[in-house]
């Protein structure tokens, strides 16, 4: 391994540890907030469960949380995720089929830290899980 590769590897490892602490929220006594995630899927009878993919930068998901198959409320699946208070997090959803296959990721949503303004989000096209606002 070259010296530059070691630094990149250490940086990625550090980022993954930081992201895990942000997402799990309560690590080291940190204050956490709960983000309520809502999404839809066009064929709920074909779904075994969902994965929530979370990261601290767009498109880079360092943590995957098994959300199971949450209850549908008002036409959308609802799942509560604890994240570190004060951290911006990027979230996408994938579906796990009863056939064992996993879908592509949904559209991504930024859940900003409470001091930032939330971005509006709308329901996406049924058939692929799509993250929506509260």
Steps between C-alpha positions, in 0.01 A plus 500: 500500500632844412495784753228691312277192497536464877386858555198452271413175678529668842287792381228263371511301824473821704208619288320168545547511878380862512199417284407202715515719811284763329241249393480297815471826690549391857865402466722654765205676669429722198161664464280330242197601301245275337432539130169356385543353152205441266508321166273314264521184293265392222504124576501452879401132476831423323713665772677311779648816653691821445853630562566862596834625363648795688809713454642842575564592137285469191511156338745359757304275734721356771226343713216266405214449744255212464159668531306176468156555352356800684127559538334700225342821633311743279622321186872493588740285698619680815832432675673698777878533480717647777784720377747731671345836579677769300609271213369521144421151369423371151250216480382258230289183517529162328241223499572131561270273304361169622708350217821612676583780256565861603371801307697796382517790746217749519554867446716658769379744761707730715385518860676815620599572856218679688661843462488469119185545290344166390465435129148425375445152364206337326388145442662335202356263244366180657691183418840604630549606862527876520589699810245770578473778755311477826 
